Structures are given as structure tokens and as C-alpha cells.
Amino acid sequence: MLIEGSGGDFEVKVDGEVVWDKLRLEPRFPDRGEITAIIQQR
């Protein structure tokens, strides 16, 4: 699900768990394939 936001936040959740949060966990956008790798490691 994609939810429009504001303020530069980029958050990815899988089954309700945050796996990437640009503003809180990593102050950058993920590299190509990085989110996929994180999800596959779960």
C-alpha cells in the first residue's frame, strides 16, 4: 500500500513491522534492491 505523505519521510512496513524508515532508522533513501534484500532476509 502506498500512502502519500509529506516532510520527506519514506517508511516501508511488512506485516505491520517497519523495515525501513528514512527519518528514524536510516537518514537516506535505500539503494536499488536494498528493501528487497531486507524483506528476503526476514
Buried (B, 14 or more C-beta within 10 A) or exposed (E): EEEEEEEEEBBBEEEEEEBBBBEEEEEEEBEEEBBEEBEEEE
